[in-house]
Amino acid sequence: MSAKGRVYQKGRFAGILEKKGNEYFFVYDDDFLQDENTKSISLTLPKKKKKFKSHYLFSFFFGLLAEGITKEIQCRKLKIDPDDHFERLLKTAKYDTTGSVTIEEINE
């Protein structure tokens, strides 16, 4: 099973975040990489032409998730498993996030 999201920084397309099985991947968009006026989305994901890989949701993206009562409300209203951090990220990080990064779910 695979799920994907488009990652935006200040409204500009920055790359693709994907979950395949139990692994997570992030890759920057080529245009974003080549633009000298853009900075990496996080210190832990520097602007490089490579596919970042992790067995856990990258800490930067995990930090975009709501906690506490807001998490409970989101999970109940959207019928999301509270332990499915990736689905929660795709369903809730499109508009209102802390910082300049948003994520839009890709429905294929």
Buried (B, 14 or more C-beta within 10 A) or exposed (E): EEBBBBBBBEEBBBBBBBBEEEEBBBBBBEEBBEEEEBBBBBEEBEBEEEEBEEEEBBEBBEEBBBEEEEBEEBBEEEEBEEEBBBBBBBBBBBEEBEEEBBBBBBEE
